[in-house]
Amino acid sequence: MHLHPPAGMSRRHFLGHLAMASATALPAMQFLSDLQLHAAEVSKNRKACILIWLQGGAPTIDMWDLKPGAKTGGEFRPISTAGDLQICEHLPETAKVMDRLSVVRSMSTREADHTRGRYYMHTAFVPNPTVVHPAFGSVVSYELGRPRPALEIPAFISIGGGSLSAGFLGMAHAPFVVESSGRIRNADMAGTDERRLRQRLEMLSVVEDSFIKSDRGELPQAHKEVYVKAVNLMTSSQMRAFDVDEETPEMRDRYGATDFGNSLIMARRLVSIGVPFVEVQFPGSWDLHQDLFNGLRNQELPVLDKGLAGLTRDLEERGLLDDTVIVCMGEFGRTPRINQNVGRDHWARSWSVCLGGGGLNAGIAVGQTNEDGTEIVGKSYLPGDLWATVAHALGIPPDTVHRSKRGRPMKLAGGGTPIGELTG
């Protein structure tokens, strides 16, 4: 597992903390009990969300909302599913579990730029130079992570790449980024004996406590909280959740035996021990401006299909699906029009998101687009509506209000409304 620092702290600084913690941590970890030490606590409050992030903007018209016979329809055909909807023929395993998932086909967002769209879909707010909004994973960390004292590792973990920052919620709720391998590099962690380590820890504690008492703002306290989490990471038995090598070859095959599959297994392991929000980055980019159909057919869709279906089945078999929301999306969709390079370009006007679990209604398509996919027919939805739906499933009150650093009230999910067809 390759560890990355939270927003606001340099990698060198953070690795220094981990190096200091390691001398006592590694021997101790050999004698810690397994991940089920706090299973009873987790079972009482294990609501969670796994976000599968399709960076680059996936062509949802070729995945979840096909238009056979239209000029915009492309090369793929729709197939029936276990639910009351059709999806792409190159998602056959996902089709078998669509009675546990649903598709919102009427997302209409106004940000077709990668950076702005990524920010909007993660936070439910358009970028604003006066405030940095938290990723929704940070919101979940703040709302659900704090009431879980048995959780010793971060409450928001991003696998395979970085997410957005915690914004005004602070460093303690920033995404903790790990690689899909689940392995720890310990080259930076050697050379400190236990006695010297304890002395350094005591000295650091004195210095940080002195800074905190000197009333120099919130950064010293936030720094200490992050440091404590770094120590916890190295001493907690819950760190075993990152070790996908403990899984059987058969289980890894169910997810596709890929880096993406390993990331999803890790996500399942993390929510099993009480982590409330895990974001999994799909490797590579869905920014398919050319040769789209060959790329989808031979690369992206087979990997996504095995992973998404494997995760859905695995969560259900373990009794976790009713408590875990799965969201699969990117920053926007892609144009109904196929360009001269046999690709599709950026499109935020009418596109789809797949989600399920968490007690949400399943096996349905919510909303619709017209015959060629260029317009929404009827009601459309914004990122805030999507995240308000997730919040509803996680038991976070929809009238929750946070405050920015300047005291400005910020409504949960940008004031979005849960999607009634899903919350029912």
C-alpha positions in Angstrom: 0.0 0.0 0.0 1.5 3.3 -1.1 0.4 6.0 1.4 -0.3 9.5 0.3 -0.7 12.5 2.7 -4.0 14.3 3.3 -4.5 17.6 1.6 -2.4 20.3 3.2 0.6 18.2 4.3 3.6 17.3 2.2 4.4 13.7 1.3 7.8 14.0 2.9 6.3 15.4 6.1 3.7 12.7 6.3 6.1 9.8 5.6 8.3 11.2 8.4 5.4 10.6 10.8 4.9 7.1 9.5 8.5 6.3 9.7 8.6 7.3 13.4 5.5 5.3 14.1 6.7 2.1 12.4 9.3 0.9 14.9 6.7 -0.1 17.5 3.9 -0.6 15.0 5.4 -3.5 12.9 6.2 -5.8 15.9 2.9 -5.0 17.5 0.8 -5.8 14.4 2.0 -9.4 14.5 0.2 -9.9 17.8 -3.0 -7.9 17.2 -6.2 -9.8 16.9 -8.0 -10.0 13.6 -10.3 -7.6 11.9 -13.4 -8.8 13.7 -12.5 -7.4 17.1 -15.1 -4.7 16.8 -17.6 -6.6 14.6 -20.4 -6.1 17.1 -19.8 -2.3 17.0 -19.7 -2.3 13.2 -22.9 -4.3 12.9 -24.8 -1.6 14.9 -23.7 1.2 12.6 -22.2 0.1 9.3 -23.8 2.3 6.8 -21.4 3.0 4.0 -20.9 4.2 0.4 -18.6 2.9 -2.3 -18.0 5.4 -5.1 -16.7 3.9 -8.3 -15.2 6.9 -10.1 -14.9 6.7 -14.0 -12.4 9.5 -14.5 -12.7 11.2 -17.9 -16.5 11.0 -18.4 -17.8 7.6 -19.4 -20.1 7.3 -22.5 -23.2 6.4 -20.6 -25.3 6.4 -23.9 -23.3 3.2 -24.8 -23.6 1.7 -21.3 -26.9 2.5 -19.5 -29.1 4.3 -22.0 -28.6 2.8 -25.4 -30.4 4.2 -28.5 -30.6 1.3 -31.0 -31.7 2.5 -34.5 -30.8 6.2 -33.9 -28.0 7.9 -35.7 -26.4 8.5 -32.3 -26.9 4.8 -31.3 -23.4 3.5 -32.0 -22.3 -0.1 -32.4 -23.7 -1.8 -29.3 -27.1 -3.3 -28.7 -29.1 -3.4 -25.5 -29.8 -6.6 -23.6 -32.4 -7.5 -21.0 -31.4 -7.7 -17.4 -32.5 -9.2 -14.1 -34.2 -5.8 -13.4 -36.8 -3.9 -15.4 -34.4 -2.2 -17.7 -31.9 -2.9 -20.5 -28.2 -2.1 -20.5 -25.2 -2.7 -22.9 -24.5 -6.1 -24.3 -20.9 -5.8 -23.1 -22.0 -5.7 -19.4 -23.4 -9.2 -19.2 -22.4 -9.9 -15.6 -23.8 -6.6 -14.5 -27.0 -7.4 -16.3 -27.5 -10.4 -14.0 -27.4 -8.2 -10.9 -29.4 -5.3 -12.2 -32.3 -6.3 -9.9 -30.0 -4.9 -7.1 -29.0 -1.8 -9.0 -30.7 1.1 -10.8 -29.9 3.7 -13.4 -30.7 7.4 -13.2 -30.9 8.3 -16.9 -31.8 12.0 -16.5 -28.7 13.6 -15.0 -28.4 17.1 -16.5 -25.4 19.0 -15.2 -23.9 22.2 -16.6 -20.2 21.4 -16.3 -18.6 19.7 -19.3 -15.0 20.6 -18.3 -13.1 17.8 -16.6 -11.9 19.8 -13.6 -15.1 21.6 -13.0 -17.3 18.6 -13.7 -15.2 16.5 -11.3 -15.6 19.1 -8.6 -19.3 19.5 -9.2 -20.0 15.7 -9.1 -17.9 15.2 -6.0 -19.2 18.1 -4.0 -22.7 19.0 -5.4 -21.4 22.6 -5.7 -20.0 24.4 -8.7 -16.5 25.8 -8.1 -16.4 29.0 -6.2 -13.2 31.0 -5.7 -14.3 32.1 -2.2 -14.8 28.6 -0.7 -13.5 25.1 -1.1 -16.4 22.7 -0.7 -15.7 19.2 0.7 -16.0 16.1 -1.3 -19.0 14.1 -0.3 -16.8 11.4 1.1 -15.5 14.0 3.5 -19.1 14.9 4.5 -19.8 11.2 5.2 -16.5 11.0 7.2 -17.6 14.0 9.2 -21.2 12.8 9.8 -20.6 9.0 10.2 -16.9 8.6 11.0 -16.9 10.6 14.2 -19.6 8.6 15.9 -17.6 5.3 15.3 -15.0 5.2 18.1 -14.1 1.6 17.1 -12.9 2.9 13.8 -9.1 3.4 14.1 -8.3 4.2 10.5 -9.5 7.1 8.3 -13.2 7.3 7.6 -12.7 8.4 4.0 -10.3 6.3 1.9 -9.6 6.7 -1.8 -8.1 3.7 -3.7 -6.1 4.0 -6.9 -5.9 7.7 -7.0 -6.7 10.9 -5.2 -10.2 12.3 -4.6 -11.1 15.9 -3.8 -10.2 17.6 -0.5 -12.2 18.0 2.7 -12.5 21.7 2.1 -13.8 23.6 5.0 -14.4 20.4 7.0 -10.7 20.2 7.7 -7.7 17.8 7.2 -9.1 15.2 9.6 -11.8 14.3 7.0 -9.5 14.5 3.9 -9.3 11.3 1.7 -6.6 9.0 2.7 -5.1 7.7 -0.6 -3.7 4.2 -1.1 -2.7 2.2 -4.2 -4.6 -0.8 -5.5 -1.8 -3.2 -4.5 -2.5 -2.9 -0.7 1.2 -3.1 0.1 3.2 -0.9 2.4 6.6 0.4 1.4 8.7 0.3 4.6 11.9 1.6 3.2 11.2 4.9 4.9 10.3 3.2 8.2 13.6 1.5 9.2 16.4 2.6 11.5 14.6 3.8 14.6 14.6 1.7 17.8 11.7 1.6 20.1 13.2 3.8 22.9 14.2 6.6 20.5 10.8 6.4 18.8 9.0 6.9 22.1 11.3 9.8 23.0 10.5 11.4 19.6 6.8 10.9 20.1 6.8 12.5 23.5 8.8 15.5 22.2 6.5 15.9 19.3 3.5 15.8 21.6 4.9 18.5 23.8 5.6 20.8 20.9 2.2 20.3 19.3 0.4 20.8 22.6 2.3 24.0 23.1 1.3 25.2 19.6 -2.3 24.3 20.2 -2.4 26.2 23.5 -0.8 29.3 21.9 -4.1 29.8 20.0 -2.5 30.0 16.6 -5.6 28.9 14.7 -7.0 25.4 13.9 -4.0 24.1 11.8 -1.9 22.8 14.8 -4.9 20.9 16.2 -5.7 19.5 12.7 -2.0 18.5 12.3 -2.0 16.6 15.6 -5.2 14.8 14.6 -3.7 13.7 11.3 -0.6 12.6 13.1 -2.5 10.5 15.6 -4.3 8.9 12.7 -0.9 8.1 11.1 0.2 6.4 14.3 -3.2 4.5 14.5 -2.7 3.3 10.9 0.6 1.6 11.9 -0.7 0.1 15.1 -4.3 -1.0 14.3 -5.3 -4.5 13.4 -7.8 -2.9 11.0 -4.8 -2.2 8.7 -5.3 -5.8 7.5 -8.3 -4.6 5.5 -5.8 -3.3 3.0 -4.2 -6.7 2.4 -6.1 -8.2 -0.5 -3.5 -11.0 -0.6 -5.6 -12.6 2.2 -8.4 -13.2 -0.3 -8.6 -16.5 -2.2 -7.8 -16.7 -5.9 -11.4 -17.7 -6.5 -12.6 -14.5 -4.8 -10.2 -12.4 -6.8 -11.4 -14.1 -10.0 -14.9 -13.1 -9.2 -13.9 -9.5 -9.3 -11.9 -10.0 -12.5 -8.3 -10.5 -11.1 -7.3 -6.9 -12.2 -6.0 -3.9 -10.3 -9.6 -2.5 -10.4 -10.9 -5.8 -9.0 -8.4 -5.7 -6.2 -9.4 -2.1 -5.4 -13.0 -3.2 -5.2 -12.2 -6.1 -2.9 -10.3 -3.7 -0.7 -13.3 -1.4 -0.7 -15.5 -4.3 0.5 -13.0 -5.2 3.2 -12.9 -1.6 4.4 -16.7 -1.1 4.6 -16.8 -4.5 6.4 -14.8 -3.0 9.3 -16.7 0.2 9.5 -15.2 2.7 7.0 -18.2 4.7 5.9 -16.9 6.1 2.5 -14.5 4.5 0.0 -13.8 5.9 -3.4 -12.3 3.5 -6.0 -10.7 5.1 -9.1 -11.0 3.1 -12.3 -7.5 2.9 -13.8 -7.0 4.9 -16.9 -9.3 7.4 -18.5 -12.8 7.2 -20.1 -12.0 10.4 -22.1 -12.8 8.5 -25.3 -12.6 11.1 -28.1 -11.6 8.4 -30.7 -11.9 4.7 -31.4 -14.5 4.6 -28.7 -16.3 1.3 -29.5 -13.1 -0.8 -29.8 -11.8 0.6 -26.6 -15.0 0.0 -24.7 -15.5 -3.5 -26.1 -12.0 -4.7 -25.5 -10.8 -2.8 -22.4 -13.0 -0.7 -20.2 -16.4 -2.5 -20.2 -15.1 -6.1 -19.5 -13.1 -4.8 -16.5 -16.0 -2.7 -15.2 -18.5 -5.5 -15.7 -16.6 -8.1 -13.7 -15.7 -5.7 -10.9 -19.2 -4.1 -10.5 -21.0 -7.4 -10.6 -18.5 -9.1 -8.3 -18.8 -6.3 -5.7 -22.6 -6.3 -5.8 -22.8 -10.1 -5.4 -20.1 -10.2 -2.7 -21.8 -7.4 -0.6 -25.1 -9.2 -0.9 -23.8 -12.6 0.2 -22.1 -11.0 3.2 -25.3 -9.2 4.3 -23.7 -5.8 3.5 -25.6 -4.6 0.4 -28.6 -3.2 2.3 -26.2 -1.0 4.3 -23.8 -0.1 1.5 -24.6 2.3 -1.4 -22.8 1.7 -4.6 -22.4 4.7 -7.0 -20.8 4.3 -10.4 -20.2 7.5 -12.3 -17.8 10.0 -13.8 -17.8 13.8 -14.2 -20.2 13.8 -17.1 -21.4 11.7 -20.1 -20.4 11.9 -23.7 -22.0 13.4 -26.8 -24.8 11.5 -28.5 -23.2 12.6 -31.8 -20.3 10.4 -32.8 -17.4 12.5 -34.1 -15.2 12.0 -37.1 -12.7 10.0 -35.1 -15.4 7.4 -34.1 -15.4 8.9 -30.6 -17.7 11.0 -28.4 -16.9 14.3 -26.8 -17.8 15.9 -23.5 -21.5 16.1 -22.7 -23.2 17.2 -19.5 -26.8 17.8 -20.7 -28.3 14.3 -20.6 -26.5 11.3 -19.2 -26.7 8.5 -16.7 -25.5 7.3 -13.3 -25.7 3.7 -12.0 -26.3 3.1 -8.2 -27.8 0.7 -5.9 -27.7 -1.0 -2.5 -28.3 0.9 0.8 -32.0 0.0 0.8 -32.7 2.0 -2.3 -35.3 0.8 -4.8 -33.5 -1.4 -7.4 -34.0 -2.8 -10.8 -35.4 0.3 -12.3 -34.5 3.2 -14.7 -35.3 6.6 -13.3 -36.0 9.3 -15.9 -35.5 9.2 -19.6 -33.9 10.9 -22.6 -35.4 11.4 -26.0 -35.0 9.1 -29.0 -31.5 10.2 -29.8 -30.3 10.9 -26.3 -29.8 14.7 -26.8 -32.4 15.9 -24.3 -34.0 14.9 -21.0 -37.7 14.0 -21.2 -39.4 15.3 -18.1 -37.6 15.8 -14.8 -33.8 16.1 -14.6 -31.5 15.7 -11.7 -28.4 17.4 -10.4 -25.4 16.1 -8.4 -27.0 17.4 -5.2 -30.1 15.3 -5.8 -27.9 12.2 -6.3 -25.9 12.8 -3.1 -29.1 13.7 -1.2 -30.3 10.2 -2.2 -27.1 8.7 -0.9 -27.4 10.7 2.4 -31.0 9.4 2.8 -29.8 5.9 2.4 -26.9 6.5 4.9 -29.3 8.0 7.5 -27.8 11.5 7.3 -30.6 14.0 7.8 -31.4 16.0 4.6 -31.7 19.3 6.5 -28.1 19.0 7.8 -26.2 22.3 7.5 -22.4 22.7 7.7 -20.6 26.0 8.0 -17.7 27.3 5.9 -14.6 28.8 7.5 -16.2 32.2 7.4 -19.4 30.9 9.0 -21.4 30.7 5.9 -24.2 28.0 6.1 -23.8 25.2 3.6 -26.7 22.9 3.0 -26.1 19.2 2.7 -25.5 18.1 -0.9 -26.0 21.7 -2.0 -29.7 21.6 -0.9 -30.5 18.7 -3.2 -33.6 16.6 -2.9 -33.5 12.7 -2.7 -34.8 11.0 -5.8 -38.2 9.8 -4.9 -38.3 6.8 -7.2 -35.2 5.4 -5.5 -36.0 6.3 -1.9 -39.7 5.3 -2.2 
